[in-house]
Amino acid sequence: MNISELKGNEKIKEALCGMASETFPHAAIIEGEKGSGKHQLAQFIASAIVCKVDNSPCGICTDCKKSNQGLHPDISLLGEEQELRVDNAREVRRDAYIRPNEAKRKVYIIANADKMNVNTQNAMLKILEEPPETVVFLLLCESKESLLPTVLSRCSVFSLLPPLGDNISEDPHMEEFIHTLCVSTDYEILTQCVSLESLKREQFSDFLFLLSKTARDAIVLQTNGINSSKAAQELADHYSSEKISRIYIMAQEALDQIQYNASNAAIIAGLILKSNSLRI
């Protein structure tokens, strides 16, 4: 697999580097907190599996284009809008035995796998124990501990670390955004939020992740006095822990929207409404 374009998580890169798409394990768990890149990694792996070019994914063939557009008939995304239930799991089991349409293997991406109840996990276990050679399951969750030990034992695990490199910890927009949020007028908050629309998708995701981290650090600062940044200090000085928690939730919800391909404009509109409500 061509893994060079993915940032961070070097251990996972090393594990995937040189792994042929046809030898990728039949089931894998991708765990990590919101904003860590679970969906992006799952999409990358799915593209690599359906791509027929060496050193896949090539990004330019018909299979890769269909995958990136969410149109490939051999890639199924489940559990995004509602949790997977027993009847859904049984349907997946039946479908898994139908041969792929275009690729050599079919990929089932199960979002929010940690929300599956015990009965659903047991229903999935039957296909994970004896899967056809032509299927791959990618289970996405915040923590593998939420899955049954029997499910864990049938899967490889990729644990993603959040993107906390220099490129995100020194985001030039954060201190300005927090300062605006704390002391400026509603109009200035509106202007500041709208300015975020110029960020590229990856930059916007990094910004939201850092916003949630800053809010979390501010709560820690109020609780035990441990400071980590100027932005967290200003946030802790101006808002109660209840309102800072709302900022954290606001950032996490925005990250969820990015994972589901919402437009920057739509996400920013939500940020404006929720940011203005903090002043009430």
N, C-alpha and C positions, 0 to 999 in steps of 0.2 A: 504493500500500500504506500502511496505517496503521502506522507504525513507532514512534510516540511512546512505547509501553509498554516498549520494549527499552532497557536501561541501557547507557551507555558506547558505545564504538566509533562516535563521531560521524560519521566519514567514511563508514562503511557505511550509517549512517542516512541521510546525505545522498544516497548513491547509490540507495538503495531508495525514499526519499521521493518521491512523485509518480510512481513507476513503476507502471504499470497491471499487474495480475497477468497479463493476457493477453499482455503484451509482455515478460515476464520471459524471459531467455535460455534456450535449450533445455538448456543444461548449465552448471553452476556448481560450482566447488570452494570449500568452506568450510574454511579451515585455521586451526589454533590449538591451543595446548597444552591438556592436560586441565583442565577447569574454566573454559575461556574462553567456553563457551556455544555450541559448534558445533551440538549437538543441538537446543538451544532455538531457534536461528536457523533451522535447517532445518525444524523443526516450524512455526515462524511463517510461513516462506515457503510451505510446503506448504498450510497452512490458507488463506493468502491466495489461492493459485492455485485451490483447489477452492471457495472461498466465492463466491457469486453476487451478493453485496451490494456496492455501491459503497464505496470506501475500505476494502476488505477487508484483513485478516479482521475480521468484525464480532464474532466470539466468541459469538454467541447463536443463529445460524441452525443448522439441522439439519446442514449440511455441517461447520461449525466444531465443533459438539459431537461429531460422529463423528470428526473429525480429532483433537481433544484426547483422546478416549478410545481412540485407536488403532484405530478401527473403520471408517474410511472406505475403501470398496472401491477407490478410485482413488489411494490413497497406499500405497506398498509400502516397507517398511523391510528392507534386506538387509545381510548382512555383520556383524550384531551379535554373534551367538554363534560364528560361524566365518567364516574368510576366504572371500571370493568366489572360486570356481574357474572354470575355462574352461567347464565344462558349465552352471554357474549363469549365466554371462554370455551364453551362447547361448540359454538359456531366457528371459532378460530381453529379448534381441533379438527373439525370436518374440512374446513377450507385448506388446512395445511397439507392435506393429502392430495389436493388437486395440483397438478404440475404447473410450474411457472408459465406465464404467457410469453414472455420475451427473453428473460434472463435465465441463467442456469440455476439460480436460487431465488427464493422469495424472502422478503424481510418484513417482519412484524415489529413495529416500534410501539411499545406499550408505555405511554406516558403515565405519570402518577401511579406507578406500579405499587408504591407503598400504601395506596388507598384501597387496594384490593382486600376484601375480607378473607377470612380463613377458608371459607368454602370455595371462593373463586380461585384462590391460590392452589387449593387442592385440585380443582378442576384443570388448571393450567399445568399442574405437576405431571399429569398423565401424558401430555404431549412433550413435556420437557424431558421425561424419562426415556421415551422411545420416539424421538422425532424422525421424520423422513430426512433423507440426505439433502433434500432440496429446499430446506427452510432454515432461517436464522431468526432468533428472537432477541430483541434488545429491550430490556426492562429498565426504565428510567425511574429513579427515586432519589430522595434527599438522603436517605440512610438505608443501607442494606439490612440493618438490624430490624427494620419493620417487616422484613420478609421471613417466611418460615425457613427453618434450617434445611428442610428437605428441598426447598426451592434453591436456596443458596448452594447446596451441594451439587446441583446440576448446572451451575452457571460459572463462567469466568467473571471476575469482578474488576471493573475499572473505576478507581476512586479519584474524582477530579478535585483539585484544589482551586479555590477562588483566584481570580486574576489579580494578585496583589503585588505585581512587579512595579518597577519604577514608573512605568507608563501610566499606571492608574493612581498610585499613591501620591503623585505630584500633579494631579489634574489641575490645570490653571483655572478652570471654571468654578471649582468647588468653593473656595473661600469667598469669591465674589457672589456666588449664588446664595450661600448661607447668610452672608452679610445683608443681601437684599431681602431675604426671607425674614430677617430679624428686625430691621430698622426702616425699611423703605415703604412707600405707598403701594396701594393695590396696582396702580398703573405701572410702577417701576417693577413690581413682581411680574406683571403681565409681559412687559418688555424683555425681562431677563429670561422668562420661560420660552418666549418666542425665539430668542436668539439661539436656543439649543437646537432648533430645527436645522441649522446649518451643519451640525455634527454628522459625520458618517455613522452608519448603523453600529459599527463596532465601538466607536468612540462614545456614542450615546449609551450603549449598554454598559460600558466601563464607568461612565459618569453616574448612572443610576445605581450601579453596584457600590460605588464609593459614597454616594449619598446615603444609602442604607447603612454602610459601615460607619459613616460619620455620626448618624443618628444613634446607632448602637453604642459608639464610643462616648457620646454625650450622656447617655443614660448611665453608663458605667462611671463616668466622671461624677455625676450627681450622687451616685450610690456610695462610691468608695474613694473618690478624689483622685483616681488615676487618670491623667491627661495624656492624650496622644496627638492632638493637632489643634491648631488655632481655630479651625472651623468648628470642631467639636466643643471647644471652650466657649465660643460665642453662642452656639446653639444652647448649651447648658445654662448660660447666663440669662438668656432671654425667654426661654420656654419651660413650662412644667414638663415633668416626665411623661404625663399623659399626652401632651401635644407632640413631644418628640417621638413617642411611640406611634402617633398618627403619621408622622413624617416617614418613619421606618416602614410602616405598612404601605404608605403611598409609593415609596420606591420599589418595594417588593412586588406590588401589584403591577407597576409599570414594567418591571422586568418580566413578569409573566406575560404581559401583552406583547413584548418583543419576541418572546419565544413562540407566540402564536401569530407572528408576522403582522401585527397591527402597525399602521403607519406612524411615523414619528409625530405627524401633525395631530393624530387622534390621541396619542399618549400625552402629548404636551397640553392639549385641551383639558385632559383630566388633571394634569399637574396644576394648571392654573386655577381650576375650580377648588381643588383640595388645598392648595397653598393659601388662597384667599380666605378659606374657611378657618384657617389657624388664627386669624386676626380677630375673630369674633369672641 
